[in-house]
Amino acid sequence: MVIELAKSNLRVETEKPLKVYYDNQIIGDFYIDLFVEDSILVELKSVQNLAKEHEVQLVNYLHGLKKEIGLLINFGPAGVQVKRKYREFNHE
């Protein structure tokens, strides 16, 4: 996937540590599977089916990292599943 994103001239980082915020204070790091163009979080899975817990994980990452767009991609036995999550933050 990283190769294909790079072919499309998109900047992508793997296992990117990003700061986690709570009450506008940095409290630690999350490690994101892919971080595209400094704004899109991508969580990769290889499971039978995506579960609600996978979506909650991505939403928590978005919230904790103050990012707005995330993709959850599952390369499961039935084919590829993609879910998009979006959170809007005030950038004050």
C-alpha distances in whole Angstrom, upper triangle without the diagonal:
4,5,5,6,9,10,11,13,11,12,10,11,11,13,15,19,20,24,25,28,31,34,33,33,30,30,27,24,21,17,14,11,9,12,11,14,17,17,14,14,11,12,10,13,13,17,20,20,19,22,24,23,19,20,23,21,19,22,23,21,21,25,25,23,24,21,21,18,16,13,13,11,12,11,15,17,18,15,12,14,13,16,17,19,21,24,27,28,31,30,34
4,5,5,6,9,10,11,9,9,7,8,8,12,13,17,18,22,24,27,30,33,32,31,28,29,26,22,19,16,13,10,8,10,10,12,14,16,13,13,11,13,12,15,16,20,23,23,21,24,26,25,21,22,24,22,19,22,23,20,21,24,24,22,23,20,21,18,16,14,15,13,15,14,18,21,22,19,16,17,16,18,18,20,22,24,26,28,30,29,33
4,5,5,6,9,10,10,10,9,11,11,15,16,20,22,26,28,31,34,37,35,35,32,32,29,25,23,20,17,14,12,14,12,14,17,18,17,17,15,16,15,18,18,22,25,25,24,27,29,28,24,25,28,25,23,26,27,24,24,28,28,25,27,24,24,21,19,17,18,16,18,16,20,22,23,20,17,19,18,21,21,23,25,27,29,31,33,32,35
4,5,5,6,9,9,11,10,13,13,17,18,22,23,27,28,31,34,37,35,35,33,33,31,27,24,21,18,15,13,14,12,14,17,18,16,16,14,16,15,17,18,22,24,24,23,26,28,28,24,24,27,25,22,25,27,24,24,28,28,25,26,23,23,20,18,16,17,15,17,15,19,21,22,18,15,17,16,19,19,22,23,26,28,30,32,31,35
4,5,5,7,5,7,7,10,12,15,16,19,20,24,25,28,31,34,32,32,30,31,28,24,22,19,16,14,10,11,8,10,13,14,12,13,12,15,14,17,19,22,25,24,23,26,27,26,23,23,25,23,20,23,24,21,21,25,25,22,23,20,20,17,15,14,16,14,17,16,20,23,23,19,16,18,16,18,17,19,21,23,25,26,29,28,31
4,5,5,5,6,7,10,12,16,16,20,21,24,27,29,33,35,33,33,30,32,29,25,23,20,17,15,12,12,10,11,14,15,14,16,15,17,17,20,22,25,28,28,26,29,30,30,26,26,28,26,23,25,27,24,23,27,27,24,25,22,22,19,18,17,19,18,20,19,23,26,26,23,20,21,19,21,21,23,23,26,27,28,30,29,32
4,5,7,10,11,14,16,19,20,23,24,28,30,33,36,38,36,37,34,35,32,29,27,24,21,18,15,16,13,14,17,18,17,19,17,20,19,22,23,27,29,29,28,31,32,32,28,28,31,29,26,28,30,27,26,30,30,27,28,24,24,21,21,19,21,19,21,20,24,26,26,23,20,22,20,23,22,24,25,28,29,31,33,31,35
4,6,9,11,14,16,20,20,23,24,27,29,31,35,37,35,35,33,34,32,28,26,24,20,19,15,15,11,12,15,16,15,17,16,19,19,22,24,27,29,28,27,30,31,31,27,26,29,27,24,26,28,25,24,28,29,25,26,22,22,19,19,17,20,18,21,21,24,26,26,23,20,21,19,21,20,22,23,25,26,28,30,29,32
4,7,9,13,16,19,19,22,22,25,28,30,33,35,33,34,31,33,30,27,25,23,20,19,15,14,11,10,13,15,15,17,17,20,20,24,26,29,31,31,29,32,32,32,28,28,30,28,25,27,28,25,24,27,28,24,25,21,21,19,19,19,21,20,23,23,27,29,29,26,23,24,21,23,21,23,23,25,26,27,29,27,30
4,6,10,13,16,15,19,19,22,24,26,30,32,29,30,28,29,27,24,22,19,17,15,12,10,7,6,10,11,11,13,13,17,17,21,23,26,29,28,26,29,29,29,25,24,26,24,21,23,25,21,20,24,24,21,21,18,18,16,16,15,18,18,21,21,25,28,28,24,21,21,19,20,18,20,20,22,23,24,26,24,27
4,7,10,14,12,15,16,19,22,24,27,30,27,27,25,26,24,21,19,17,14,14,10,8,6,5,8,10,10,12,13,16,17,21,23,27,29,29,26,29,29,28,25,24,26,23,20,22,23,20,19,22,22,19,19,17,17,16,15,16,18,18,21,22,26,29,29,26,22,23,20,21,19,20,20,22,23,23,25,23,26
4,7,10,9,13,14,17,20,22,26,28,26,26,23,24,22,18,16,14,11,10,7,6,4,6,8,10,9,10,10,13,14,17,20,23,26,26,24,26,26,25,21,21,23,20,18,20,21,17,17,21,20,17,18,16,17,15,14,14,16,15,18,19,23,26,27,23,20,20,18,19,18,19,19,21,22,23,25,23,27
4,7,6,10,11,15,17,20,24,27,25,24,21,22,19,15,14,11,9,8,6,5,7,9,9,11,11,10,10,12,13,17,19,23,26,26,23,25,26,24,21,21,22,19,17,20,20,16,16,20,19,16,18,15,17,16,14,15,16,16,19,19,23,26,27,24,21,22,19,20,19,19,20,21,23,23,25,23,26
4,5,9,11,15,17,21,24,27,25,25,21,21,18,14,12,9,7,6,5,7,9,12,12,13,12,10,10,10,11,14,17,20,23,23,21,23,24,22,19,20,21,18,16,19,19,15,17,20,18,16,19,17,18,17,15,14,15,15,17,17,20,24,25,23,20,20,19,19,19,19,21,22,24,24,27,25,28
4,6,9,13,15,18,21,25,23,22,19,18,15,11,9,5,5,5,6,8,11,14,13,14,13,11,10,10,11,14,16,19,23,23,21,22,22,20,17,18,19,15,14,17,17,13,15,18,16,14,18,16,18,17,15,15,15,15,17,18,21,24,26,24,21,21,19,20,19,19,21,22,24,24,26,25,28
4,6,10,12,16,19,22,20,19,16,16,13,9,8,5,5,7,7,7,10,12,10,12,12,10,11,11,13,16,19,22,26,25,22,24,24,21,18,19,19,16,14,17,16,12,14,16,14,12,15,14,16,16,14,15,16,17,19,20,23,27,28,26,23,23,21,20,19,19,20,20,22,21,23,22,25
4,7,9,13,16,19,18,16,13,13,9,6,6,4,6,9,10,9,13,15,12,13,13,11,13,13,15,18,21,24,27,26,24,24,24,21,19,19,19,15,15,17,15,11,13,15,12,10,14,13,17,17,15,17,18,19,21,23,26,29,31,29,26,25,23,22,21,20,20,20,21,20,22,21,23
4,6,10,13,16,14,13,10,11,8,5,5,6,7,11,11,9,13,14,10,11,12,10,13,13,16,19,23,25,28,27,24,24,23,21,19,19,18,15,13,15,13,9,11,12,9,7,10,10,14,14,14,16,17,19,22,24,27,31,32,30,26,25,22,21,20,18,18,17,18,17,19,17,19
4,6,10,13,11,10,6,7,6,5,7,9,11,14,15,13,16,16,13,13,14,13,16,16,19,22,26,27,31,29,26,26,24,22,20,20,18,16,15,15,13,10,11,11,8,6,9,11,15,16,16,19,20,22,25,27,30,33,34,33,29,28,25,23,21,19,19,17,18,16,17,16,18
4,7,10,9,8,6,6,5,5,7,10,11,15,16,15,18,19,15,15,15,13,16,16,20,22,25,26,29,28,24,24,22,19,18,18,16,13,13,13,10,8,9,9,5,5,8,10,14,16,15,18,19,22,24,27,29,33,34,32,29,27,24,22,21,18,17,15,16,14,16,16,17
4,7,6,5,4,6,7,9,10,14,15,19,19,17,20,20,17,16,17,16,19,19,23,25,28,29,32,30,26,25,23,21,20,19,17,15,15,14,11,10,10,8,5,6,7,11,14,17,17,20,21,25,27,30,32,36,36,35,31,29,26,24,22,19,18,15,15,13,14,14,15
4,5,5,6,7,9,12,13,16,18,21,22,21,23,24,20,19,20,19,21,21,25,26,30,30,33,31,27,26,23,21,21,20,17,16,16,14,11,12,12,9,7,9,10,13,16,19,19,22,23,27,29,32,34,37,38,37,33,31,28,25,23,20,19,16,16,14,15,15,15
4,5,8,9,13,15,16,20,21,25,25,23,26,26,22,21,22,21,24,24,28,30,33,34,36,34,30,29,26,24,24,23,20,19,19,17,14,15,15,11,10,12,11,15,17,20,21,25,26,29,32,35,37,40,41,39,36,34,31,28,25,22,20,17,16,13,13,14,14
4,7,9,12,14,16,19,20,24,24,21,23,23,20,19,20,20,23,24,28,30,33,34,37,35,31,30,27,25,25,23,21,20,19,17,15,15,14,11,10,10,10,13,16,19,21,24,26,29,32,35,37,41,41,39,36,34,31,28,25,22,20,17,16,12,12,12,11
4,6,9,12,14,18,19,23,24,22,24,24,20,20,21,20,24,24,28,30,33,34,37,35,32,30,28,26,25,24,22,20,20,19,16,15,15,13,10,11,12,15,18,21,22,25,26,30,32,35,37,41,41,40,37,34,32,29,27,24,22,19,19,15,16,15,14
4,6,8,11,14,16,20,21,19,22,22,18,18,20,18,21,22,25,27,31,32,35,33,30,29,27,24,24,23,21,19,19,18,15,14,14,13,9,9,11,14,18,20,20,23,25,28,30,33,35,38,39,38,34,33,30,28,26,23,22,19,19,16,17,16,16
4,7,10,14,16,20,21,20,23,24,20,20,21,19,21,21,24,26,29,30,33,32,29,27,25,22,22,22,19,17,18,17,14,13,15,13,9,11,13,16,19,21,21,24,24,27,29,32,33,37,38,37,34,32,30,28,26,23,23,20,21,18,20,19,20
4,7,10,13,17,18,17,21,22,18,19,19,17,19,19,21,23,26,28,31,30,27,26,24,21,21,21,19,16,16,17,14,12,14,13,10,10,13,15,19,20,20,22,22,25,26,29,31,34,36,34,32,30,28,26,25,22,22,20,22,20,21,20,21
4,7,9,13,14,14,17,19,16,16,16,14,16,15,18,20,23,25,28,27,24,24,23,20,18,19,17,14,14,15,12,10,12,13,9,9,12,14,17,18,17,19,19,22,23,26,28,31,33,31,28,27,25,23,22,20,20,19,21,19,21,20,22
4,6,10,12,12,15,17,15,14,14,11,12,12,14,16,20,21,25,24,20,20,19,16,15,16,14,11,11,13,10,7,10,11,9,8,12,12,15,16,14,16,16,18,20,22,24,28,29,28,25,23,21,20,19,17,18,17,19,18,21,20,23
4,7,9,10,13,16,14,14,13,10,11,10,12,14,17,19,23,22,20,20,20,17,15,16,16,12,11,14,12,9,12,14,12,11,14,14,16,16,14,15,14,16,18,20,22,25,27,25,22,22,20,19,19,18,19,19,21,21,23,23,25
4,6,7,10,13,12,12,10,7,7,7,9,12,15,18,21,20,18,18,18,16,13,14,14,11,9,12,12,8,10,13,12,10,13,12,14,13,10,11,11,13,15,17,20,23,24,22,19,18,16,16,15,15,16,17,19,19,22,21,24
4,7,10,13,13,13,11,8,6,5,6,10,13,15,19,18,16,18,18,16,13,14,16,12,11,14,14,11,13,16,15,14,17,15,16,14,11,11,10,11,12,14,17,20,22,20,17,16,15,15,15,15,17,19,21,22,25,24,28
4,6,10,10,10,8,6,5,7,8,12,15,18,21,20,18,20,20,19,15,16,17,14,12,15,16,12,13,17,16,14,16,13,15,12,10,10,10,11,13,15,18,22,23,20,17,16,14,15,14,15,16,18,20,21,24,23,26
4,7,6,7,6,5,6,9,11,15,18,21,24,23,20,22,22,20,17,17,18,15,13,15,15,12,12,15,15,12,13,11,12,11,9,10,12,13,16,18,21,25,25,23,19,19,16,16,14,14,15,16,18,18,21,20,23
4,5,6,5,7,8,11,13,17,20,23,25,24,22,24,23,23,19,19,20,18,15,17,18,14,14,17,17,14,15,12,12,10,10,10,13,14,17,19,22,25,26,23,19,19,16,16,14,15,15,16,18,19,21,20,23
4,5,7,9,11,15,17,21,24,26,29,28,25,27,26,26,22,21,23,21,17,19,20,17,15,18,18,15,15,12,13,11,12,13,16,17,21,22,26,29,29,26,22,22,19,19,16,17,16,17,18,18,20,18,21
4,6,9,11,15,17,21,24,27,30,28,25,27,26,25,22,21,21,19,16,17,18,14,13,16,15,12,12,10,11,11,12,14,17,18,22,23,27,30,31,28,24,23,20,19,17,16,15,16,16,16,18,16,19
4,7,10,13,16,20,23,25,28,26,23,24,23,22,20,18,19,17,14,14,15,12,10,13,14,10,10,7,8,7,9,11,14,17,20,22,26,29,29,26,22,21,18,17,14,13,12,12,13,13,15,14,17
4,6,10,13,16,20,22,24,23,19,21,20,20,16,15,16,15,11,12,14,11,9,13,14,11,11,7,8,5,6,7,11,13,16,19,22,25,25,22,19,17,14,13,10,10,10,11,13,14,17,16,20
4,7,10,13,17,19,22,20,17,18,18,16,13,12,14,12,8,10,11,8,8,11,12,10,11,8,9,6,5,6,9,11,14,17,20,23,24,21,17,16,13,12,10,10,10,12,14,15,18,18,21
4,6,10,13,16,18,17,14,16,16,15,12,11,13,11,8,11,13,10,10,14,15,13,14,11,12,9,6,5,6,7,11,13,16,20,20,17,14,13,10,10,9,10,12,14,17,18,22,22,25
4,7,10,12,16,14,12,13,14,12,9,10,11,9,7,11,12,10,11,14,15,14,16,13,14,11,8,6,5,6,9,11,14,17,18,16,13,12,10,10,10,11,14,16,19,20,24,24,27
4,7,10,13,12,11,13,15,13,10,11,14,11,10,14,15,13,15,18,18,17,20,17,17,15,11,8,6,5,6,8,10,14,15,13,11,10,10,11,12,14,17,19,22,24,27,27,31
4,6,9,9,8,11,13,12,9,11,14,12,11,15,16,15,17,20,20,20,22,20,20,17,14,11,8,6,5,6,8,11,13,12,10,9,10,11,14,15,19,21,24,26,30,30,34
4,7,8,9,12,15,14,11,14,17,15,15,19,20,19,21,23,24,24,26,24,24,21,17,14,11,8,5,5,5,8,11,10,9,10,12,14,17,18,22,24,28,30,33,34,37
4,5,7,9,13,12,10,13,16,15,15,19,20,20,21,24,24,25,27,25,25,22,18,15,12,10,7,7,5,8,10,11,10,10,13,14,17,19,23,25,29,31,34,35,38
4,7,9,13,14,12,15,17,17,18,21,22,22,24,26,27,28,30,28,27,24,21,18,14,12,9,9,5,6,8,10,11,10,13,15,19,20,24,27,30,33,36,38,41
4,6,10,11,10,12,15,15,15,18,20,20,22,24,25,26,27,25,24,22,18,15,12,11,8,9,7,9,8,10,10,8,11,12,16,17,21,23,27,30,33,35,38
4,7,8,6,8,11,11,12,14,16,17,18,20,21,22,24,22,21,18,15,12,9,9,7,10,9,11,11,12,10,8,9,9,13,14,17,20,24,26,30,31,34
4,5,5,7,9,10,12,13,15,16,17,19,20,22,23,22,21,19,16,14,11,12,10,13,12,15,15,15,14,11,12,11,14,14,18,19,23,25,29,31,34
4,5,5,6,9,10,11,12,14,15,16,18,20,21,20,19,18,15,14,11,13,13,16,16,18,18,18,17,13,13,11,13,12,16,17,21,23,26,28,31
4,5,5,6,9,10,10,12,14,15,16,18,20,19,19,18,15,14,11,14,13,16,16,19,19,20,18,15,15,13,14,13,16,17,21,22,26,28,30
4,5,5,6,9,10,11,13,14,15,17,18,17,17,15,12,11,8,10,10,13,14,17,17,17,15,12,12,10,12,11,15,16,20,21,25,26,29
4,5,5,6,9,10,11,12,14,15,16,15,14,13,10,9,7,10,11,15,16,19,19,18,15,12,11,8,9,8,11,13,16,18,22,24,27
4,5,5,6,9,10,10,12,14,15,15,14,14,11,12,10,14,15,18,19,22,22,22,19,16,14,12,12,10,12,12,16,17,21,23,26
4,6,5,6,9,10,10,12,14,14,14,13,11,11,10,13,14,17,18,22,22,21,19,16,15,12,13,11,13,13,17,18,21,23,25
4,5,5,6,9,10,10,12,11,11,10,7,8,7,11,13,16,18,21,22,20,17,15,12,10,9,8,10,11,14,15,19,20,23
4,5,5,6,8,10,10,10,9,9,8,10,10,14,16,19,21,24,24,23,20,17,14,11,10,7,8,8,11,13,16,18,21
4,5,5,6,8,10,10,11,12,10,13,12,16,18,21,23,26,27,26,23,20,17,15,14,11,11,10,13,13,17,18,21
4,5,5,6,8,8,10,10,9,11,11,15,17,20,22,26,26,25,22,19,17,15,13,11,11,11,13,13,17,17,20
4,6,5,6,5,6,7,7,10,12,15,18,21,23,27,27,25,22,19,16,14,11,9,8,7,9,10,13,14,17
4,6,5,7,8,10,10,14,15,19,21,25,26,30,30,29,25,22,20,17,14,11,10,7,9,9,12,13,15
4,6,8,11,13,12,15,16,20,22,25,27,31,31,30,27,24,21,19,17,14,13,11,12,11,14,14,16
4,5,9,11,11,14,16,19,22,25,27,31,31,29,26,24,21,19,16,14,13,11,12,11,13,13,15
4,7,10,11,15,17,20,23,26,29,33,33,31,27,25,21,19,16,13,11,9,9,7,9,9,12
4,6,8,12,14,17,21,24,26,30,30,28,24,22,18,16,13,10,9,7,8,8,11,10,14
4,7,10,13,17,20,23,26,29,29,26,23,20,17,14,11,8,5,5,6,7,10,11,15
4,7,10,13,17,20,22,26,25,23,19,17,13,11,7,6,5,7,9,11,14,14,18
4,7,10,13,16,19,22,22,20,16,14,10,8,6,5,6,9,12,14,17,18,21
4,6,10,13,15,19,18,16,12,10,7,6,5,6,9,12,15,17,21,21,25
4,7,10,12,16,16,14,10,8,6,5,6,8,11,14,17,20,23,24,28
4,7,9,13,13,10,7,6,5,7,9,11,15,18,21,23,27,27,31
4,6,9,10,8,6,5,6,9,12,14,18,21,24,26,30,31,34
4,7,8,6,5,7,9,12,15,18,21,24,27,30,33,34,37
4,6,5,6,8,11,13,17,19,23,26,29,32,36,36,40
4,6,8,10,14,17,20,23,26,29,33,35,39,40,44
4,7,9,12,15,19,22,25,28,32,35,38,39,43
4,7,10,13,17,20,23,27,30,33,36,37,41
4,7,10,13,17,20,23,27,29,33,34,37
4,7,10,13,17,20,24,26,30,31,35
4,7,10,13,17,20,23,26,27,31
4,7,10,14,17,20,23,25,28
4,7,10,13,16,20,21,25
4,7,10,13,17,18,22
4,7,10,13,15,19
4,7,10,12,15
4,7,9,12
4,6,9
4,6
4
